[in-house]
Amino acid sequence: MNPDEKQQLLHEYNEHRDAIGARLEAFRSIPRGRWFYEMAFCLLTPQSSARQCFLVAEELERRNFLHRPFDPAPLLRSHEGGYVRFHNTKAQRLLEAREAWPRIDQRVQQDMEHKQLRTQLAESVKGLGFKEASHFLRNIGRTQVTIIDRHILRNLVRLGVLPDWPPSISRRRYLEIEAFFEDLASTLGIPADELDLLLWRRETGFLLK
């Protein structure tokens, strides 16, 4: 890594570490009754605007979708003037996750190592890959996983940790990139979950989900 890049990252971290810590603490404080809607958000996000998915997940919660199910496709298609891509497929995933939620909820409450739990969720919940399962776990306070998203990949390439942008990411490749990211965090002396949010803020200018 270029020494100037390292110093810039450390400077940004020192500037924003309190806000990053507060955001992670907010994740850890999310009550169990909202966990389903965090999963709903993560099921919606692939190839869609995180902001729009956040608004839709909030509306699902406001309408009590978990306990009073309805067809969510129209909501995904047009809410607050936005659009969640692949709305029909994702609406079906939401309905399936709702049906399976008692089993999923029970599994998430188990005292299980975070990465092992991620694997189980990715293998059992339709629509959750490693990235989405990591995102869900982080959003309910289980932060010992890495969300290998575009903002992570872009910065790993920029910092020379990855030689180029991977055209696709298999499960094996995901774990390899996660290890590279954890090594980078260790080199910088920044906890991996905090570095994740730091790089997200660097790309977007804000701390969302």
Stockholm file with secondary structure:
# STOCKHOLM 1.0

chainA/1-209         MNPDEKQQLLHEYNEHRDAIGARLEAFRSIPRGRWFYEMAFCLLTPQSSARQCFLVAEELERRNFLHRPFDPAPLLRSHEGGYVRFHNTKAQRLLEAREAWPRIDQRVQQDMEHKQLRTQLAESVKGLGFKEASHFLRNIGRTQVTIIDRHILRNLVRLGVLPDWPPSISRRRYLEIEAFFEDLASTLGIPADELDLLLWRRETGFLLK
#=GR chainA/1-209 SS CCHHHHHHHHHHHHHHHHHHHHHHHHHHTCCGGGHHHHHHHHHHCTTSCHHHHHHHHHHHHHTTTTTSCCCCHHHHHSBTTBCCSSHHHHHHHHHHHHHHHHHHHHHHTSCCCHHHHHHHHHHHSTTCCHHHHHHHHHHTTCCSSCCCCHHHHHHHHHTTSSSSCCSCCCHHHHHHHHHHHHHHHHHHTCCHHHHHHHHHHHHHSSCCC
#=GC SS_cons         CCHHHHHHHHHHHHHHHHHHHHHHHHHHTCCGGGHHHHHHHHHHCTTSCHHHHHHHHHHHHHTTTTTSCCCCHHHHHSBTTBCCSSHHHHHHHHHHHHHHHHHHHHHHTSCCCHHHHHHHHHHHSTTCCHHHHHHHHHHTTCCSSCCCCHHHHHHHHHTTSSSSCCSCCCHHHHHHHHHHHHHHHHHHTCCHHHHHHHHHHHHHSSCCC
//
